Amino acid sequence: MNRLIATESRISHLYCSACGKKYAHYTLTDFAHCCNKPLLVEYDLEAKIDRTLLEGRENNMWRYREVLPVLDSDNMVSLGEGMTPMLRADRVSDANGFKDLYVKDEGLNPTGSFKARGLSMAISKAKELGVTECVIPTAGNAGGALSAYCARAGMKATVIMPIITPKIFKEECMFYGAEVMLVDGLIDKCGSLAKEIEEERGAFNISTLKEPYRIEGKKTMGYEIAEQFNWKLPDVILYPTGGGTGIIGIWKAFKEMTRLGWIVDEKMPRMIVVQTESCSPVVNEILGITTDESKFQKSIANGLAVPKAFGIDLIREVVSESGGTALTVSEEEIREGTLEFGRMEGISVCTEGGALWMALKKLVERGEVSKEEKIVLMNTGTGLKYLENLELGLR
Ligand SMILES: *Cc1c(COP(=O)(O)O)cnc(C)c1O
């Protein structure tokens, strides 16, 4: 890119999250290969940006464009993602004694999950850098989002999924015209095939955190949490963790907002990692439990069946810096939590979101979270795609 454009983005460079080495942001570098750790995006935030600038802007994630990486607004590939509702969970709270419990309902995003934020950003940036073909390994929702945004950008999409993924996720990708490939294994195996396709066809690989821009989309959840609470932060945030982009992104947003002066003298929320007993590499790592990766299995919460998190160091940092913790719930608890929450609140909870409700009850029992605290559950997707997993009867 040698054309000069007037840009609102304050992007300055990329840097390796392990060694700090800097990389240019206007070229497609071999993103994954510095220290084999994620690259992150840095912005020039020294010149202050007044948050009143946001007034009157579009009600989606692009309202934060100064702290997003896309230079030319013509490259934004958008379906209206972001600014999802922050819902009070009053009936669940009354029945269980909570005083200030919220659900951020990410199921209302395009393609029914918060993956839309990350893929909208990644595809926009890929378009800006001249990409015409993308490949992604996915447990389901990322594939649907990639397919939709590639369709919108006029790019070719290849999606690689575990063969056991519920049919709706596969057909969603086909609906948007993507090529779907199925693999006998979990998402880590899909990742190996994605690498092959990247090498064979020159397709741009959008694997979680091996590409630096998805996280920039997901971090907008953090900006919205602050803005929706009038620039105050909650005490506790529970996050259903697979690859961890969301939890790393939310934390990145909180730190950027502190530098920007958008949040002042706020105590940072405790960030809680929730996983399933069936597949808990991040929880094990944080709690110091030895892991046998080969024992990890599929889950009714597809997004949590990630046997190896590329960004594990960053997730560990978030949990420890924030004074948070990590815990698992069982498959049966996930099912129960999802159904209970849906029945009580009328919110279309995905199984990943349902896991959080059960995790919260456990944390209260253990005395690690108080019912008086301001708590946010991140419902990362719509429950509609998971009805097959829940097997409610009526055949
Ligand atoms: C992908 C996914 C997750 C896990 O997200 P990460 O940010 O990769 O940890 C959780 N819930 C749903 C519904 C997902 O699609």
Ligand as a Chemical Component Dictionary entry (heavy atoms), coordinates in Angstrom:
data_LIG
# 
_chem_comp.id                   LIG 
_chem_comp.type                 NON-POLYMER 
_chem_comp.pdbx_formal_charge   0 
_chem_comp.three_letter_code    LIG 
# 
loop_
_chem_comp_atom.comp_id 
_chem_comp_atom.atom_id 
_chem_comp_atom.alt_atom_id 
_chem_comp_atom.type_symbol 
_chem_comp_atom.charge 
_chem_comp_atom.model_Cartn_x 
_chem_comp_atom.model_Cartn_y 
_chem_comp_atom.model_Cartn_z 
_chem_comp_atom.pdbx_ordinal 
LIG C1 C1 C 0 -15.537 -19.900 19.518 1  
LIG C2 C2 C 0 -16.511 -19.873 20.609 2  
LIG C3 C3 C 0 -16.108 -19.784 21.965 3  
LIG C4 C4 C 0 -14.665 -19.739 22.363 4  
LIG O1 O1 O 0 -14.129 -18.490 22.022 5  
LIG P1 P1 P 0 -12.613 -18.079 22.183 6  
LIG O2 O2 O 0 -12.602 -16.606 22.163 7  
LIG O3 O3 O 0 -11.876 -18.664 21.019 8  
LIG O4 O4 O 0 -12.112 -18.626 23.464 9  
LIG C5 C5 C 0 -17.109 -19.695 22.927 10 
LIG N1 N1 N 0 -18.428 -19.716 22.603 11 
LIG C6 C6 C 0 -18.839 -19.804 21.324 12 
LIG C7 C7 C 0 -20.307 -19.832 21.049 13 
LIG C8 C8 C 0 -17.912 -19.891 20.279 14 
LIG O5 O5 O 0 -18.345 -19.943 19.028 15 
# 
loop_
_chem_comp_bond.comp_id 
_chem_comp_bond.atom_id_1 
_chem_comp_bond.atom_id_2 
_chem_comp_bond.value_order 
_chem_comp_bond.pdbx_ordinal 
LIG C1 C2 SING 1  
LIG C2 C3 SING 2  
LIG C2 C8 DOUB 3  
LIG C3 C4 SING 4  
LIG C3 C5 DOUB 5  
LIG C4 O1 SING 6  
LIG O1 P1 SING 7  
LIG P1 O2 DOUB 8  
LIG P1 O3 SING 9  
LIG P1 O4 SING 10 
LIG C5 N1 SING 11 
LIG N1 C6 DOUB 12 
LIG C6 C7 SING 13 
LIG C6 C8 SING 14 
LIG C8 O5 SING 15 
# 
